Amino acid sequence: VICQLLSTIHEHVHCLYKLSDAVSMLDMLLSLANVCTLSDYVRPEFTDTMAIKQGRHPILERIALQQPVSNNSYISEGSNFVIITGPNMSGKSTYLKQVALCQIMAQIGSFVPAEYASFRIADQIFTRIGVDDDFETNSSTFMLEMKEVSYIIHNASHRSLIIIDELGRGTSAEEGIGLCHSVCEFLLSLKAFTLFATHFLELCQLESLYPNVENQHMEVQHTRSGDSGAERVEYTYLLSRGCAEQRHYGLKVAEMTAFPPSIIQEAKRVASGVSQKLLANHQTDPDTQRMRAVYHLATRLLQTARNSRLDAESLRMYLKGLKKQYEAELQAAGPSEAINTQEE
């Protein structure tokens, strides 16, 4: 009976495959419609800019016991490389995954978890996240990092979205910083949209070298307990402009465990000595800051000309705001070194 049944079905097996495809497609569309209806999602736009207002992690907000913190994201052609710093457990990796998931959801036709969302269609999405090794191929964590980054370098284009999380931590600090710096400079030449999370604060100096680099960090708050007076780290999971100011935050995390205080104090002493020798106080000269202000104004005007749908009065107010922001950036930069030289 079974053989006869299989023989009969064999002639129409292609219909079963088509039915399976149709049911799976219907299931996917129903799932997307269900989550968009029941959740606070928004229909994304497709422009030449990634702009996400109050974006949320689509999976985390479903499984978390409390409402996750939402964050804004903005990447454009004039500011296409974002370096993200911050302490351990501050939310860097979760934020990177959030952006990648929102991009994927938008490109498959789904609404996204945000108040507003605009995306540039990516021809490819590359991610370098995770610290696993592979003993089957005799590859260490660092070797896997190199293989994945090599693949990104050889296949990425200017229309790609690239997300890299803590590259170079599988080797020495000097080699890791040098490798990250070289990879960043190569990716900067591609003009791809790139999010680069790192603990190497030295990479923040790229912002003073390239006008399309922007430093951001995950905010934390430092408080002291009333009884012992010990300093504690409170995570806000909020993304803010600028580089993380707090150094040696890994030691702060270690203090939250059962590490003996003597070991922590010795680690702080050694880390402080190494920092004084290796970390120079790089100050951006006024001319560079003024050039960055001009570059940012030009890119914002270009974005406005391409994508603005404001009425005349709203556009006038927006342009006045750009002018004030440009003047504030020039004032913050200070007088040009050329002017100071002439005065002397």
N, C-alpha and C positions, 0 to 999 in steps of 0.2 A: 504494500500500500504506500509506504514511504517512497519507494523508488518510483512508483507510478506518479505520485504527487510531484516529486522533484522533476521528473521528465516533463510533466505538463507545465510546471512553472518556468522551466528553463527557457521556453520559447518567449516568455514575457518578462524575463528578468530585467530588461532595460526599463520597463515600466515601473518596476519596484525601485530602481535607482532614481528615476525621475520623481517618483512619489516621495522618496526619502529626502531628496533635495528640496522639494516644495514644502514638506512639513518642517524641515529644519529652518528654511528661510522664514516661514510663517512664525515659527517659534521665536526666532531672533527679533523679527519686527514687533511681535506682541510684547516681548520683554522690553524692548526700547520704548514702546508706547506706554507700557505700564509704569516704568520708572520715571518717564517724563511727566506723566499725569500725576503721580502720587508725590513726587519730589519737586523741590524748587529748582528746576532746571531751566535753561534758556536756550533759544535757538541761536547757533553761532553764525557769524558773518565770515566771509572769506575775502580778505584784502591782502596787502603786502606787508602787514604788521601783525604780530601776535600781541593781543591786548586782552587780558583776563582780569575782570574786576571781581574781587572776593571769590576766587576760585576755591573749590574744595576737592578733597580726595574722594572719588566716587565709591570706593570700597570701604575706606576708613569710616566715612560717615554712616555707613550701614551697620558696621560691627562694633564701633566704639561705644563705650558706656556713656560718654558725654559728647556734646557737640564739638567736633574738631575746629581748630582755628582756621579761618579762611585767609588767603593772601592774594595780593595783586601781582600780576606778571605783565611785563612790557618788554618786547624785543622788536627792534626795527632795523632797517638797513643801516641807519646811522649809529645804532647802539646794539650790535648783534652778538656781542660776546659778554656774558655775565659771569663773573667770578663770585662764588658764594662761599663765605667762611662762617665759622661759628663753632661753638663747643661740641663735644660729643653729646649725642642724644638731644640736640637742639632742634632736629627736624629737617636737616638738609636733604637726606636721602628720600624722606617721605615727600618733600616738596618736589624734588626732581621727578619722582614717579607720578606725582599728581599732574605735572605739566605734560608728561608723556601720555598719560591716560586720557587727558582732556583732548590732546591733539588727535589721538587715535579715534576717540569717540566722535569728534567733529567730522573726521574724514570718512567714517563709515555711515554718516548720515544721522547721527544721534544728537539729541540735545546734550548740553554739558552742564555740570554743577557749578554755576556761577551766576552773578547778577548781570554780567555782560561778557561776551566773548567774541573775539575776532582772531582769526587764524590765517596764516599764510600756508597754502597747501604745500606740504613737504613731499618731495619725490621719494625720500627715504628717511627713516627714523633710526638713528644709531644710538645705542646705549652701552655704557661700560659701568655696570653696577654689580657689586658683589665681590666676595673675597674667597671664594671656594678654590681649592686646587683640584687636580685631576690625576689621581695615581694610576689610572688605566693607561694614560699616555705619558706618564712620568713628567707631568708638568706641574711646577709649583704655582703658587698664587701669582707671583710676579711674572712668570712665563705666560700664564693665561692672560694677564693684563696686557703684555706686549703683543700677543697674538691678536687680541681683540682690537687694540688701538691701531695696530698695523692694518687690520682689515678696514677700519674706519678711514684711515689716511688714504688708502688706495681706492676707496669706493665713494667717499663723500663728495658732494657737489655743492654749489652755492645755494641750492634750493633745499638742502637737507636740514634736518633737526638733529643736533648732536647733544647727547647728555652723558657727561662723564662724572663719576663720583669717586673722589679721593684716589686719583691716579698716583702711582709711585710709592705707596706706603709699604710695599713689599720689599724695598731695598733701603740703602742708607739714605739719610736725609739729604746729603749733598747730591747724590745721584738722582734722587727723587725730584728735588727742586730743579736740577738741570734738565731732566727729562720732561717734566711738566712745562717748563718754560719753552722748550723747543717745540713741543706738541702744540702749545697755545699759539705760538707765533705762526706755525704752519696753518692751523685752523683759522687764524685771523686772516690769512691770505685768501681763504676760500669764500669769505663773506657768508658762510652758513650761520644759521641761528644756533648758538652754542650756549649751554649751561654747564659750568665747570665748578664743581664743589671740591674744596680742598682744605687741608689743615696747614698748608704751607703759606704763611702770611706774606712771604717774600713775593709771591705772585701778584699781590695787590699793587705792586709797583708798575705792573703793565698798564694800569690806567693812566699813568703819567707819560707813557711812551706811545700809546695808541688812543686816539680820540673815540674809537668805537668800542672801547672796553669800559664796562661799568662794574664797580664793586658793590656787592650787597652782602649782608650778614644776617644771621638769625639772632634776634635779640635775647638776652638773658638778664636777669636781675639778681644782684648780690645782696643778700640780707644776712643778718646775724641773729642767732637764737638768743632768747632772753636769759636762759639759764647759764649756758656755758660760754656764750659769746662767740661761738664758732661760726665762721662764715659759711653760708649755704648758697647754692645756685638754684634759682627758680627759672624754669624754662617758660617763655611766653609763646614760642613757636611763630613769632611774627617776623616777617622779612622786612629789612630796612636798608636804606642806602648806606654806602660806606663799608669800610673794612672792619672786621672785628678788632676792637681795641684791646680786649683782654687777652694776654698771652699766658701760656702755660695752663690753659684751661683743662688739659688732660689731667693735671695734678689735682684740680678741683674735683673732678669726677672720681679720682682715686681716693680722695678724702671721704667720699660718701660711702666707701666700702669699709672693710675691717682692716685696712692697712695700718700697721704700727705707726704712730706719729713720728718716731725717729726716722723711719725710712722716708716718709713724706717730706720732712724738713731737710734731709740730706738731698733728696731729689730737687727740691726748690733751690737749694744753694748751688748745686751743680748746673741746673738749667739757667739760673740767673747769670752765672759766670760765662756760660757758653753764649747766651744771648748778647751779652755786652761785647763779645769778641766778633760775633758773626753778623749781627743785625745793625746795619748803619742807619742813621736817621736821614732817609732820603726825602728831601723837601723839593717839591715841584717848583721850578722857577716861574716867576710871574708871566713871562712870555709864553710858556707852554700852557699855563692856565687860561690866558687870553685867547690863544689859538683854539683851545677846547671849547671855550664859550662861543666863538664864531662858528665852529664846526657844528655844535649842538643847535645853534639858532638856524643855520642853513638846513640841517636835516629836518628840523621841526617845521620849517616853512615848506619844505618839499613834501613832507607827509600831509600837511594841510592842503596844499594845492592838489594833491592826488586824491585824497579821501574825504575832504570836508563836505558835509551836507548841511552846514549851518546857514541860517539866514544872514542877511547883511549886517544887522545890528549885533547878533551873537558873534559873528566872525570878527567884527571890529573890536569887541571886548576881548576876544581870545587873542587877537594880535597885540592889543595893548598889554595883555598879561605876558605874552612872550617878550615884548620889549622890556618890561620891568624885570623879568627874570634874567634877561641878557645883561641889563645894566647892573643887576645885583651880582652876577657872576664876574663881571669886569671889575667891580669895586672890591669883591673878595680877593681877586687875583692881585690887586695892588698895582703900583706903577711899573711900567716896563723897565727892564734892566738897561735897555738902550737909552731911555730918558735919564735914568740915574747916572749913566756914564757921561752923557753930555753935560749934565749939571755939574759933575765933578770936574 
